[in-house]
Amino acid sequence: MDTTQTMLNVPETQPGPAPRVMAAPSSVNIAITGRCNLACKYCFYADEMVALRDLPTERWLAFFAELGGLAVQQVTLTGGEAFTRPDFWELLDGIITNRMRYSLLSNGTLITEATLAEFAKGKRRLRLDSIQVSIDGSRAEIHDASRPNSFTRALRGLRLLVEAQFPVTVRVTVNRRNLDDLEAIAKLLLEDVGLRRFSTNEAFSCGAAASNAESMLLTPREREQAMRVLAMLAERYEGRISATAGPLAFAKEFKRIEEALARGETGFPGRGKLVGCGGMWNKLDILHDGTIVPCHNLSELHLGVIGEDDFQQIWLTHPTMGALRRRREIPLESLETCQGCIYQGFCTGGCPQGALDAYGDLNARNPMNCYRVLKGIDPYFVIPEG
């Protein structure tokens, strides 16, 4: 079993009893390939796709059988681009055979009429929860600045899915290239294409975005602009635009905080500790070479390898999983960066990936989820202007 965690200030052991968890994760996110037909400027997975080899068909099928035996309910297939695997449909049938449902994340460019015909076979469509397609502009010159030479094919694939009434959504990743196009993107997706809803996120400094920061990553002022525009659009379209991270999520959360402060409140229930991530309670992720990790955002924390290490025991007893679960017990008041902060009672500490990236320590706050940092009044961390 890999011990990468010892190099990242993730303790091998923690005091107290192990937190109680279910016998196996309810869902698993699986990058079935590191191959992709695009080279997106902010690709979150670019680092982990380097020098790793795809597993052969039989290794994945054996793993799907293991997951089925553990009563895992759902898998999400990612990449790379999942549709680039020649054995994609065989792998999909392996998931279905083992009584699991599935979702897909795709760039949409390889979705054709022939793809839809394949989904019609057996129980492939019946077991499908959703397909998420990435669209980052209302027209080619904007979308292709982030996702080169792909707009026409991606939009065509999306329209095919919508017309065939597939459970499809879109993720828009906000960046410097599409910031001024957000209103047009919303109009395209919700009015022209006819989506019920779409979600948003933000390009952040990992993978390809780290080397394309100047053209991709929002400055503080640009993030404020994105927050204002997305909040306005979410209201205009009556909640049909959503987010769990990024500018829209910030806008909604910060509004809640300011309203609570105006009422004289000092916090929200369940806040004030490092509770910002709940993934370690219900899921694990797999890299395309079979490496098990807590999350694709924490791809440097290797827990083991499928087919070589006991997946259930990793889930239940691995020290890194224990450390991640015990973060919820750490009060923000105990962190130097958070002592005396008036927003402490409203805070969750944010995503642990950002804490690890900023401080090399899981048991820290994520400065990019900090209200005080994003307001520009934090004494410990200043976001560079550009």
N, C-alpha and C positions, 0 to 999 in steps of 0.2 A: 504494500500500500504506500502511495506517495506521501512524503512528509513535507511538501512545499510549505505548509502552514507554519513550520518552525522558523522560516526565514521572514515571516511577515507579521511577527508579533501576534500570532494566534496561539494561545497557550495549549500545550498538550493535554493538560487536565485543568479542571475548574473545581472550586470548592462546592460542596452541597450536592444534593441528589440530582440526577439527570432529569431534565424536564420531560414530562410525559408527552408522547407523540403517538399518532396512529401507527399501526403495524407496518405500513408502507405508504409512500407518497400517493396522493390521489391522482396526480398528473406528472408527466415527464416531458420535458422539452428536448427534442432530439435533432441535432444538426446531422442529417444523414449524408451530407457531402460538403466538402470544402470547395468544390468547383462552382463557378458562377460565370454566366455569360455576360455579366456587366462588371464594371470596376467603379463603384459608387464612391464619391468623394468623401463621404462621412461614414463608410461602412463600419458598423460597430464590431464586426467579427473579423476584420482584416488581419489583425495580429494572430489570432488563433488559427487562421487558415494557412499560415506560412509553415511549410516543412512538416505538415501532418498528412498522413495518408488516409484515404477513405477505407472504411472496413468493407470486406466482401459481403455479398448477399447473405451467406449462411450465418455469419456472425450476428448480423442484425436480426435475422429470423429467430435464432436461438435466444437472443435477448428479448424479443417480443414475447416469446413463449414464457420466459422467466417473469416478465411483467404481468402477463396474464395470470400466471400461477400465484402472484402476490395480490391479485384483485385490483391492480392499477386500473383506473377508470378511463383515463384519457391521455393521449399523447398529442403533442404539437410538433409537426415536422418543419424544420427550417433548413438553412444551408449556411453559406453558399445559396444556390438556387436548387431547391429539391427536384424540380422537373428536369434537371440536367442528368440525373442518374438514369442509365438505360434500364435498370431493374426497378424503376420507381413503382410501377403497378404491382409487381410481385411483392415488394415491401409493404405496400398499402394493404394488400390482401393478407399479409402476415399479421398485421395489426388487427384486422377485422376477424380473422380466424381465432385470435386470442381474446375476443369479446371486448375489445376496447373501441372507444370512439376516438375521433381524431380531428385536428385542425391543421391548416396549412398557412405558412407565411411565404409569399411569393412576390417577385418583381412584376409578374403578370405578362411578361413578354413572350413566354412559351405556351400560353393558354390559347388554344385554337378550337375549331369545331371538332377536330379529332380528339382533343383532350376531353371535351364534354361527352363525346361518345364513349370514351373509356370509363368515365365516371358512372355511366348508366349501367355498367355491368355489375352483376352480383349485388352486394350490399354496400358498394362503395359510396353511393350518394346517401343512402339511408343512415350510415354511420358518421357522415360528415357533419361537424358542428359549424365550421366557418372556414372561409378562405379570405385571408387578408392580403390585399394588393397595395403596393406602395406607389403613391402619386405625389409628386413634389412641385407641381406647377400647373397652371391652367393652359399653358401652351408649351410647345417643344423647347423654345429657347430658354425657358426658365427651368422646367423639369430636367432637361438634358444637361444643364450646368451642374447638377448634383448627380444625375444618373445618366451618363452619356449615351446618346443615340438610342433612346428607349421609349420616348413618350408615345409615339404613334402605336407601337406594338402593345405597350402596357395599357393604354386607353382602350384599344380594341379588345384585349383580353378581358378587361373589366366590363366593358359593355356586353360582351358575350355572356359573361356570368350573370349579369343583372337581367338580361333578356330571358335567360333560361331559368331565372328565379332561384339561383343558387344562394345560399347564406353567405353573402359577401360583404366585406367592409373594406375601408381604405385607411391606411396610416399616412398622415402627412407629417414629415419631419421638418420642423421649422429651422431655417438656417439663413445666412446672410443673402443667399441667392433668391430666395422666394418670399422674404419678409414683406415686400411691397405688393405681393401677388395674392395674399391670403384671402382677401375678399373675392377675387376672381376664382380662386380655387374652390371656395365654398359654393359659389354660384354654379360652377361646372359640375361638381359632384352631387350637390343636393337638388339642383333645379334641372340641369341638362341631363346628366346620367341617371338621376332619379334614385340615388341611394337613400336609404332610410336615415343613415347616420354615418359619420366618420370620426376617427380619433386623431389626435395630434401628439407630437412629442417634440424634442429638440435635439439637434446634433450636439453631442458632448465630446469632450476631449479624450477619446480613446480610439483605437483602431486607426482607420484612414484619416479621420477628422483631426487627429493629433498632428499629422504632417500637412494637413490642408487647413489649419486653424484660421489663417488670415482670410480665406475665402468662404469658410463654412460657419465658424462659431460666432454667435451673437455677442456683441458688446453689451454692457449693462444698459445703455440707453436703447439699444435695439431690442433687448429683452423686454424692457418696459413698454416699448411700442407694440411688440407682439402680444403682451398681456392685455393691453387696452383693446387692440383690434379683435383678438380672439374672444375676449369677454363680450364685446359688442356683438360679434357674429353668433356666439352661443345664445345670446338673448334673442337676437333677430330670428334665428332658426329654432327657437323654443327647445333648446337642449339636444338638438340633433348633432352637435359637435361636442366631443368628450375628450378627457385626458386624465391619465393617472400620474403623469409627470410632465415637466416642461412648462411653458409660459401660461397656458390656460389653467392648468392645475394650480400654479402659483397664484394666478389672479383670483380664482375662487377661494383658495385657502386664506390669502391675505385679506380679502374682503371680510371673511368670517372673523378673522382675528381682530380687525379694526372695529367691527360692529360689537364684538364681545367686550373689547376694552372700553368702548363708549358706554356700555352698560355696567361697567365697574367689575367685570369678571376678570379672574386672574389665570384661567386655564380651561382646557376641555377635559372631560373624563378620559382616563387612559393615557394621557399625554405626560410630558415631563421626564420621560425615560427614552432609551434608545429602542423604540418600538416601530421605527419607520419602515421596516421590511417584515413581511409575514411569509415570504416564500419558503423559508426553511421549515415551515410547519406543514406544507402540503405538496412540495414539488422538489425534484432534482433535475439537473440538465446534463446532457451528454454531448461532448464534442464529437466531430466526425471521425476521429481515430479511436473512439470508444472510451476516452477519458471521462470520468464522472466528476462533475463540478457542482457546487451549490447553485450556480446561476451562470448564464453566459456573461453577465457583467462581472463575475468573479472567476473568470476562466483560468486565472493563475493559481487558484486554490484547488489543486488536484487531490481527489479523494480516493481514487482507485481506477480500475479499468474493467469494463464489462466483460464477462466471461472468464476473468482472472480473479476478481475479488467478489466477495459476497455482497450483492447489491443491498439486500435488506439490512445486513449488519452495518454497512456504511451509513445507511439512513438512520438507523437506531443509535449507533454507538460511536461513530467517528468523532474524534476530538474537535475538528473544525465545525461540524454540525452542532455539537454541544456548545461551542463558543458563540456561534451565531445565535442560537436559541437563548443563551443566557444574556445576550445584549439587552433584552427587554427588562432585565433586573437592574440595570445601571442607571441611576438618576443623573440627569443632565447637570444638576448642581455639583456633582462630583468631578465634572470636567472643567479644567481651567478656562477653556474657551467659552463656557456657558455660565459661569458663576456670576450671579447678580443680574442676569439678563431678564428684562421685564416680559419677554416673550417665552420664557422657559416653559411655563405651564401649558402653552399652546403647541409646543414643539415635539416632534417625534425623533429628531436626530437625523432623519433622512436615510437615503440609500447607503448601505455599508460600502459599496464600491467607491463612492466619492470620498468616504472617510479613509479607506485604504490608499486611494490615489493621493490624497492630500497629505496624510500623516504617516502612512505605512502602518496603520493601526486600525483594526476593525472596531475597537472599543472607543470610537471617537465620533464626533458629529461630522456630517457631510456639509462642508461650507456652501455647496451649491444648492442646498435645501434650507439654508438658514435665512430667516426673515431679516435679521440684522445685517447680514452680509449683503443681501440683495438690495437693502435700503442704503447701503454704503456707509453704515455707522458702526461697523464691527471693528473693535480694536485689534483683532488678531489676524484678520484675513481681508485683503482688498482684491476685488476682481479687476484684472487688467482691463483698461478701457478699450483695447483693440489689439 
